[in-house]
């Protein structure tokens, strides 16, 4: 699923992944997504997780829109 095919977004950072786990809380849900062997963790409302029917194995598009993106390197 590529969101660009369905709607216009200003976020260019769209990564295809698979839901690895969903941990439901009373109000929020933690969703861990595997993107080519790297984990991205998102916290969404429980209602959103349920509405999107997120569960282990679900194919998702991770959309990243942020004012801050930090980079790190190993010191030589």
N, C-alpha and C positions, 0 to 999 in steps of 0.2 A: 504494500500500500504506500503510494507516494502522494503526500498531501498536495504537492504542487499541481498534480493532474486534476485535483478536485476543487481546489480553492487557491486564491492568491494569498501568500503570507509574506510579511516583511522579513521573517526569520529565514536566513539562508542555511543555517546549520540544522540539517535534517538527517538523522541517522536511522537506518533500518535496524531493528533488533527483535529479540524474542524475550518475552517476560520470563524471568528466572524464578521470581517469587513475589507474592503479594501478602503483606502482613496487615490485616485489618485491625484498626483501633476503634475506639468509640466514635471518634469524629474524623480522624485522618487515616490514610493508608500509605504504607511504604511499599513502593514498587521497584524491584530490582530488575534491570533490563540488561541482557547480554548483547553487546554490539561487537561482533567479531572478536570475542574473547575478553573484552573489556567490560566492566560493570559500570552502569550509570544508574544512580539511585534517584528516584523522584518521590516526592511526598505530595499526594493529592488528597482531596476530600474523599471520605469513604463513599459518599454518594456518587462522586465521579467515577471511582473505581468500579462500583456496582453498575452504574449506567453504561460504562464502556465494556462491562463483562470481562474485566481483566482477570486472567488466571494464568498459571504456569503454562508456557507453550504458546501463548497468544502472540501473534505477530503485531508489532507496533512500530510507529514512527516516533522517534524522540525528537522533539523540536526544542532547540535551545535558543533563547532570546535573552541576552544578559547584557548589562552595562559593564560588568567586570568579568574578564576572563584572565586567569592567572596562568603563567607559564613557569616551569621550573627546569633547570638543567643540573647535571652533576658537575661539581666543581673539579676542574682539572688539577 
